Amino acid sequence: MADPISDLPTTDMGRLVAEEIAGDNAAPVSVGELAMKLKRVVEGEFGHVRLRGEISGYKRVASGHAYLSLKDDSAVIDGVIWKGQVSGLAFQPQDGVEVIATGRITTYPGRSKYQIIIERMELAGEGALMALLEKLKAKLADEGLFDSASKKPLPFLPRVIGVVTSPTGAVIRDILHRLEDRCPTHVIVWPVKVQGDGAAAEVAAALHGFDAIAPGGPVPRPDLVIVARGGGSIEDLWAFNEEVAVRAIAACSIPIISAVGHETDTTLADFAADLRAPTPTAAAEMAVPVLADLRLTLDGHGQRMERCARRYHERGRERLDALVRVLPKRDALLGPQRQKADDMGARLDRGLERRVTLARGALDRAGGALRLSVLERQLAGARDRLDRTWRLVESLNPDRLLDRGYVRVSAKLSGAVLASAAAARTAGAVTLHFRDGEVDARVERSGGKAYVKNNDAPKPDQPTLL
């Protein structure tokens, strides 16, 4: 029986089924084995390299690691920066910046790629540093961090000044001496590193700390903050170009003076601050006025105020004198009034004399009318009228009837005259008025009739019937 496999056709490219061929001593290996062999060879050959290239496609993932590519005009290589090395970089990597990366070459078997594990990365010269600086400056300017409209005015005479600088350098001494010479002020120093790793973060933390101080607390809140450092190279001043420090300066609610480096040095902190000073000493001069000048100014203002007050007084006196000169004399003002008073006094005297004369005439006429004969006739007429009136009164006196045997009955309690039997029965106790006296009695009922019973009499045999 024929072998179906051995009967299959063959070509020069090889057989359909792998077979050992005479003279072929290369045993087959797996892809993974080959990848690992390549990895060992590459890492052994390129255990330490320094590459110069331009950053492209930089990104930092959620794990904290960073991935990028380094390229030049002819080639591209991928790179990885582990989380621990990313935090230790002296600058923030950005696309387009030329760097020198130090690390080791390795392979990534999962993609059959080789890459560099970057352990250290530096800018490739001062030109690359300036390029990075310009990129960051343009980015922050687009966000409005350097706008002049957002700049805060400095207080004229700050009571408390905060200083963010190194506590051991000559900068803080220069600031304190200049403040003491010009205008002694309360100064609070927040010590920070001004160069090297972590310097930018410390500067930002100091500014956030000053801004967080509450007014009226145990620690006085600064009215002004000075961020200061002495001169140096661009690398020495780089902490004040880092984004974290620049953003902290722009976000601080307290006015800030930037005094970083010498007059020719410029950092992004200068653009973000409310005012740039060429030197730390100049920052102290900008922060406060000269106390002696203030005193001279106040003295000058006081003298001017005194001169103005004196001049105002003198002008008032001059105006008063001018008015006095144009006013009429006292006699001219009061003469007509005095004359009028005299006229009215004279008229008053004449009026009184006339009134007295008239009254005397009326009295004389009345006295002439009071003659004795007239008075006797008037008196006799009055006496006659009085006699007639009295006789009329006597004739109308109800008690005159008592002489003819009549009795007047009145209520005992009220004294009212009782004119009817019903009123007498209602009153009960009555008084009988006779010509020669009064008798108290009581009205009593007997057999439907009313009787008057004398209270004083000793029980008469027969009561009087009314």
C-alpha positions as CSV (number, residue, x, y, z in Angstrom):
1,M,0.0,0.0,0.0
2,A,1.4,3.4,-0.9
3,D,2.2,6.1,1.7
4,P,-0.2,9.0,1.0
5,I,2.1,11.5,2.8
6,S,5.2,10.5,1.1
7,D,3.5,10.7,-2.2
8,L,2.6,14.4,-1.8
9,P,4.4,16.7,-4.1
10,T,7.3,18.8,-2.9
11,T,8.8,22.1,-3.9
12,D,12.2,23.9,-3.4
13,M,10.5,26.0,-0.7
14,G,10.3,23.0,1.6
15,R,8.2,20.2,2.4
16,L,4.6,20.2,3.5
17,V,5.4,18.4,6.7
18,A,8.6,19.2,8.6
19,E,11.2,16.5,8.5
20,E,14.8,16.4,9.6
21,I,17.1,16.9,6.7
22,A,20.6,15.5,6.6
23,G,23.0,18.2,7.6
24,D,20.4,20.4,9.3
25,N,21.4,20.6,12.9
26,A,19.2,23.6,13.9
27,A,16.5,22.4,16.2
28,P,13.2,24.4,15.9
29,V,12.5,26.9,18.8
30,S,9.3,28.6,19.8
31,V,8.5,32.3,19.2
32,G,8.7,33.0,22.9
33,E,12.1,31.3,23.2
34,L,13.4,33.4,20.3
35,A,11.9,36.6,21.9
36,M,13.6,35.9,25.1
37,K,16.9,35.1,23.4
38,L,16.7,38.4,21.5
39,K,15.8,40.2,24.8
40,R,18.9,38.8,26.5
41,V,21.1,39.7,23.6
42,V,19.8,43.3,23.3
43,E,19.9,44.0,27.0
44,G,23.4,42.5,27.2
45,E,24.7,44.5,24.3
46,F,22.8,47.8,25.2
47,G,22.6,47.7,29.0
48,H,23.3,51.4,29.3
49,V,22.7,54.0,26.5
50,R,22.2,57.7,26.1
51,L,19.9,58.8,23.3
52,R,19.4,62.3,22.0
53,G,16.1,62.9,20.3
54,E,12.9,64.9,20.2
55,I,9.9,63.9,22.4
56,S,6.8,62.8,20.5
57,G,3.5,61.5,21.7
58,Y,4.2,62.0,25.4
59,K,1.4,60.8,27.7
60,R,1.0,59.7,31.3
61,V,-1.5,57.0,32.1
62,A,-3.5,56.3,35.2
63,S,-0.9,54.0,36.7
64,G,1.5,56.9,36.8
65,H,3.9,55.5,34.1
66,A,4.7,57.7,31.1
67,Y,5.0,56.6,27.4
68,L,6.7,58.5,24.7
69,S,8.8,58.2,21.5
70,L,12.2,59.7,20.8
71,K,12.8,60.6,17.2
72,D,15.3,62.3,14.9
73,D,15.4,62.8,11.1
74,S,15.8,59.1,10.3
75,A,14.4,56.9,13.1
76,V,12.0,56.5,16.0
77,I,12.3,54.5,19.2
78,D,9.6,54.0,21.8
79,G,10.3,54.8,25.4
80,V,8.9,54.1,28.9
81,I,9.4,56.0,32.1
82,W,8.2,54.2,35.2
83,K,6.2,56.0,37.9
84,G,9.1,56.5,40.3
85,Q,11.3,58.1,37.6
86,V,8.5,60.4,36.3
87,S,8.1,62.1,39.7
88,G,11.9,62.7,39.8
89,L,12.2,64.5,36.5
90,A,13.4,68.1,36.8
91,F,11.0,69.4,34.1
92,Q,7.6,68.5,32.6
93,P,8.2,66.6,29.3
94,Q,6.4,68.1,26.3
95,D,6.2,67.2,22.7
96,G,8.8,68.8,20.5
97,V,11.4,69.3,23.2
98,E,14.8,67.8,22.5
99,V,16.2,65.8,25.3
100,I,18.9,63.3,26.2
101,A,17.5,60.2,27.7
102,T,19.6,57.8,29.7
103,G,18.5,54.2,30.2
104,R,18.7,50.7,28.8
105,I,17.4,49.1,25.7
106,T,15.0,46.2,26.0
107,T,12.4,44.4,24.0
108,Y,8.7,43.9,24.4
109,P,8.0,40.3,23.3
110,G,4.3,40.9,23.2
111,R,4.7,43.2,20.2
112,S,8.2,42.2,18.9
113,K,9.4,45.7,19.5
114,Y,12.4,47.2,21.1
115,Q,12.2,50.2,23.4
116,I,14.3,52.2,25.9
117,I,13.5,52.1,29.6
118,I,14.3,55.7,30.6
119,E,15.9,56.2,34.0
120,R,17.0,59.8,33.6
121,M,16.0,62.5,31.1
122,E,17.5,65.9,30.7
123,L,17.1,68.7,28.2
124,A,19.5,68.6,25.4
125,G,21.2,72.0,26.0
126,E,20.1,75.5,26.8
127,G,18.3,75.8,23.4
128,A,16.0,72.9,24.3
129,L,15.4,74.5,27.7
130,M,14.4,77.7,26.1
131,A,12.1,75.9,23.7
132,L,10.4,74.2,26.7
133,L,10.1,77.6,28.4
134,E,8.5,79.2,25.4
135,K,6.0,76.4,25.0
136,L,4.9,76.6,28.7
137,K,4.8,80.4,28.4
138,A,2.5,80.3,25.4
139,K,0.3,77.7,27.1
140,L,-0.2,79.8,30.3
141,A,-0.6,83.0,28.4
142,D,-3.4,81.4,26.4
143,E,-5.1,80.6,29.7
144,G,-4.9,84.3,30.8
145,L,-2.5,83.8,33.7
146,F,-0.4,86.8,32.5
147,D,-3.2,89.2,31.6
148,S,-2.6,92.7,32.9
149,A,-6.3,93.0,33.8
150,S,-5.9,90.4,36.5
151,K,-3.1,92.2,38.2
152,K,-3.9,93.3,41.8
153,P,-2.8,96.8,43.0
154,L,-0.2,96.8,45.8
155,P,-1.1,98.2,49.2
156,F,0.4,101.6,49.8
157,L,1.6,100.8,53.4
158,P,1.3,97.1,54.1
159,R,1.2,96.2,57.8
160,V,2.4,92.6,57.3
161,I,4.7,91.4,54.5
162,G,5.2,87.7,53.7
163,V,8.5,86.6,52.1
164,V,8.9,83.3,50.3
165,T,12.6,82.5,50.0
166,S,15.5,80.6,51.5
167,P,15.9,81.5,55.2
168,T,19.7,81.2,55.0
169,G,20.7,83.2,51.9
170,A,21.7,86.8,51.5
171,V,18.3,87.6,49.9
172,I,16.3,87.6,53.1
173,R,18.9,89.7,54.9
174,D,18.9,92.3,52.1
175,I,15.1,92.5,52.2
176,L,15.0,92.9,56.0
177,H,17.7,95.5,56.0
178,R,16.1,97.6,53.3
179,L,12.6,97.4,55.0
180,E,14.2,98.5,58.2
181,D,15.9,101.4,56.5
182,R,12.8,102.6,54.7
183,C,9.8,101.7,56.9
184,P,10.0,99.1,59.6
185,T,7.3,96.5,58.9
186,H,6.2,93.1,60.4
187,V,7.7,90.4,58.2
188,I,6.7,86.7,58.1
189,V,9.3,84.4,56.3
190,W,8.1,81.1,54.8
191,P,11.3,79.1,54.3
192,V,11.5,77.2,51.0
193,K,14.1,75.7,48.7
194,V,14.8,78.0,45.8
195,Q,16.7,75.5,43.6
196,G,16.7,71.8,42.8
197,D,14.2,69.0,43.1
198,G,11.0,69.9,44.9
199,A,11.7,73.7,45.0
200,A,8.8,74.6,42.8
201,A,6.4,72.5,44.9
202,E,7.6,74.2,48.1
203,V,7.2,77.7,46.6
204,A,3.6,76.7,45.6
205,A,2.9,75.3,49.0
206,A,4.1,78.5,50.7
207,L,1.9,80.7,48.6
208,H,-1.1,78.5,49.2
209,G,-0.3,78.6,52.9
210,F,-0.1,82.4,53.0
211,D,-3.4,82.6,51.1
212,A,-5.1,80.3,53.5
213,I,-4.3,82.4,56.6
214,A,-7.6,83.8,57.9
215,P,-7.8,87.5,58.7
216,G,-7.8,88.2,62.5
217,G,-6.3,84.9,63.4
218,P,-3.3,84.1,65.7
219,V,-1.0,84.4,62.7
220,P,-1.4,87.8,60.9
221,R,-2.4,87.5,57.2
222,P,0.1,89.3,54.9
223,D,-1.0,92.3,53.0
224,L,1.7,91.7,50.4
225,V,4.0,88.7,49.5
226,I,7.5,88.8,48.0
227,V,8.8,85.8,46.2
228,A,12.5,86.2,46.0
229,R,15.7,84.5,45.0
230,G,19.2,85.6,44.1
231,G,20.8,85.4,40.7
232,G,21.9,82.3,38.8
233,S,21.8,80.4,35.6
234,I,18.6,79.5,33.9
235,E,18.9,76.0,35.4
236,D,19.3,77.5,38.9
237,L,16.2,79.6,38.4
238,W,14.1,76.9,36.7
239,A,11.9,76.3,39.8
240,F,10.3,79.6,39.1
241,N,9.5,78.6,35.6
242,E,7.7,75.4,36.5
243,E,4.0,75.3,36.0
244,V,3.1,74.4,39.6
245,A,4.8,77.5,41.0
246,V,3.6,79.9,38.2
247,R,0.0,78.8,38.7
248,A,0.2,79.2,42.5
249,I,1.5,82.8,42.0
250,A,-1.4,83.6,39.6
251,A,-4.0,82.1,41.9
252,C,-2.9,83.8,45.1
253,S,-5.4,86.4,46.3
254,I,-2.7,88.4,48.0
255,P,-0.7,90.9,45.8
256,I,2.7,89.4,44.9
257,I,6.0,91.0,43.9
258,S,8.4,88.6,42.0
259,A,12.1,89.3,42.7
260,V,13.8,86.3,41.2
261,G,17.4,86.7,40.0
262,H,19.1,89.8,38.8
263,E,17.7,92.5,36.6
264,T,18.5,90.7,33.4
265,D,17.0,87.4,34.6
266,T,13.3,86.7,33.6
267,T,11.2,83.8,34.7
268,L,7.5,82.9,34.2
269,A,7.0,83.9,37.8
270,D,7.6,87.5,36.8
271,F,4.8,87.4,34.2
272,A,2.3,85.8,36.7
273,A,3.1,88.1,39.6
274,D,1.3,91.4,40.1
275,L,4.6,93.3,39.9
276,R,8.2,92.4,38.9
277,A,11.2,93.7,40.8
278,P,14.6,93.6,39.2
279,T,16.2,92.5,42.5
280,P,15.1,91.4,46.0
281,T,16.3,94.7,47.4
282,A,14.3,96.6,44.8
283,A,11.2,94.5,45.8
284,A,11.6,95.8,49.4
285,E,11.8,99.3,48.1
286,M,8.6,98.8,46.0
287,A,6.8,97.2,48.9
288,V,6.9,100.2,51.3
289,P,7.5,103.9,51.1
290,V,10.3,105.7,52.9
291,L,9.1,106.6,56.4
292,A,11.1,109.8,56.4
293,D,9.5,110.9,53.2
294,L,6.1,110.1,54.6
295,R,6.8,112.3,57.6
296,L,8.1,115.1,55.4
297,T,5.0,114.8,53.3
298,L,2.7,114.8,56.3
299,D,4.5,117.8,57.7
300,G,4.2,119.6,54.4
301,H,0.5,118.8,54.3
302,G,0.1,120.1,57.8
303,Q,1.9,123.3,57.0
304,R,-0.2,123.7,53.8
305,M,-3.4,123.1,55.8
306,E,-2.3,125.7,58.4
307,R,-1.5,128.2,55.7
308,C,-4.9,127.5,54.0
309,A,-6.7,128.0,57.3
310,R,-4.9,131.2,58.1
311,R,-5.4,132.5,54.6
312,Y,-9.1,131.6,54.8
313,H,-9.3,133.5,58.1
314,E,-7.6,136.5,56.7
315,R,-9.8,136.5,53.6
316,G,-12.8,136.3,55.9
317,R,-11.6,139.3,57.9
318,E,-11.0,141.2,54.6
319,R,-14.5,140.5,53.4
320,L,-15.9,141.5,56.8
321,D,-14.0,144.7,56.7
322,A,-15.2,145.4,53.2
323,L,-18.8,144.8,54.2
324,V,-18.4,147.0,57.3
325,R,-17.2,149.9,55.1
326,V,-20.2,149.7,52.8
327,L,-22.8,149.3,55.5
328,P,-24.6,152.5,56.6
329,K,-23.7,154.1,60.0
330,R,-25.6,153.1,63.1
331,D,-27.3,156.5,63.5
332,A,-28.4,156.3,59.8
333,L,-29.9,152.8,60.4
334,L,-31.5,153.6,63.8
335,G,-32.4,157.3,63.3
336,P,-35.7,156.7,61.5
337,Q,-36.7,154.0,64.0
338,R,-35.9,156.3,66.9
339,Q,-37.9,159.1,65.3
340,K,-40.8,156.8,64.7
341,A,-40.7,155.6,68.3
342,D,-40.7,159.2,69.5
343,D,-43.7,160.0,67.3
344,M,-45.6,156.9,68.6
345,G,-44.7,157.9,72.2
346,A,-46.1,161.4,71.6
347,R,-49.2,160.0,70.0
348,L,-49.7,157.6,72.9
349,D,-49.5,160.5,75.4
350,R,-52.1,162.5,73.4
351,G,-54.3,159.4,73.1
352,L,-54.2,158.8,76.9
353,E,-55.0,162.5,77.6
354,R,-57.9,162.3,75.2
355,R,-59.2,159.1,76.8
356,V,-59.0,160.7,80.3
357,T,-60.8,163.8,79.1
358,L,-63.6,161.7,77.6
359,A,-63.9,159.6,80.7
360,R,-64.0,162.7,82.9
361,G,-66.8,164.2,80.8
362,A,-68.8,160.9,81.0
363,L,-68.4,160.9,84.8
364,D,-69.5,164.4,85.1
365,R,-72.6,163.8,83.1
366,A,-73.4,160.7,85.1
367,G,-72.8,162.6,88.4
368,G,-75.1,165.4,87.2
369,A,-77.9,162.9,86.6
370,L,-77.5,161.6,90.2
371,R,-79.5,164.5,91.9
372,L,-81.2,163.8,95.4
373,S,-84.8,164.4,94.2
374,V,-84.3,162.0,91.3
375,L,-82.9,159.4,93.6
376,E,-85.8,159.9,96.1
377,R,-88.3,159.4,93.3
378,Q,-86.5,156.3,92.1
379,L,-86.3,154.9,95.6
380,A,-90.1,155.5,96.3
381,G,-91.0,153.8,93.0
382,A,-88.8,150.8,93.9
383,R,-90.4,150.6,97.4
384,D,-93.8,150.6,95.9
385,R,-93.0,147.9,93.4
386,L,-91.5,145.8,96.2
387,D,-94.7,146.2,98.4
388,R,-96.9,145.1,95.5
389,T,-94.7,142.1,94.9
390,W,-94.7,141.1,98.5
391,R,-98.5,141.3,98.8
392,L,-98.7,139.0,95.7
393,V,-96.4,136.6,97.3
394,E,-98.4,136.6,100.6
395,S,-101.6,136.0,98.7
396,L,-100.1,133.0,97.0
397,N,-98.6,131.5,100.1
398,P,-100.4,128.1,100.7
399,D,-99.9,128.3,104.4
400,R,-102.4,131.2,104.6
401,L,-105.1,128.6,104.2
402,L,-104.1,126.9,107.4
403,D,-105.6,129.9,109.3
404,R,-109.0,128.8,108.0
405,G,-108.7,125.2,109.2
406,Y,-107.1,123.6,106.3
407,V,-104.2,121.1,106.7
408,R,-101.2,120.6,104.3
409,V,-100.0,117.0,104.0
410,S,-96.5,116.0,103.1
411,A,-94.5,112.8,102.9
412,K,-92.6,112.1,106.1
413,L,-89.4,110.9,104.3
414,S,-89.2,113.1,101.2
415,G,-91.1,116.2,102.4
416,A,-93.0,116.3,99.1
417,V,-96.6,117.7,99.3
418,L,-99.2,115.0,98.9
419,A,-102.1,116.2,96.8
420,S,-104.1,113.0,96.5
421,A,-105.2,110.0,98.6
422,A,-103.3,107.6,96.4
423,A,-100.1,109.5,97.1
424,A,-100.8,109.4,100.8
425,R,-101.4,105.7,100.8
426,T,-98.2,105.2,98.9
427,A,-96.1,107.4,101.3
428,G,-97.5,105.6,104.4
429,A,-95.8,108.0,106.9
430,V,-96.9,111.6,106.5
431,T,-96.7,115.0,108.3
432,L,-99.7,117.1,108.9
433,H,-99.0,120.8,108.8
434,F,-101.4,123.0,110.9
435,R,-101.4,126.7,111.5
436,D,-99.7,126.3,114.9
437,G,-97.5,123.2,114.2
438,E,-96.9,119.8,112.7
439,V,-98.2,116.4,113.6
440,D,-96.7,113.1,112.3
441,A,-99.2,110.4,111.3
442,R,-99.4,107.1,109.4
443,V,-101.9,106.1,106.7
444,E,-103.3,102.7,107.4
445,R,-105.8,100.5,105.5
446,S,-108.9,99.1,107.2
447,G,-111.8,97.4,105.3
448,G,-110.5,98.7,102.0
449,K,-110.3,102.4,103.2
450,A,-107.2,104.4,104.3
451,Y,-107.0,106.1,107.6
452,V,-104.5,108.7,109.0
453,K,-103.4,107.7,112.5
454,N,-101.6,110.1,114.8
455,N,-98.4,108.5,115.9
456,D,-98.0,110.8,118.9
457,A,-101.6,110.5,120.2
458,P,-102.4,107.7,122.7
459,K,-104.5,105.5,120.3
460,P,-107.8,107.4,119.7
461,D,-111.0,105.5,119.8
462,Q,-111.9,106.5,116.3
463,P,-109.3,107.2,113.5
464,T,-110.0,109.9,111.0
465,L,-111.4,108.7,107.8
466,L,-109.8,110.0,104.5
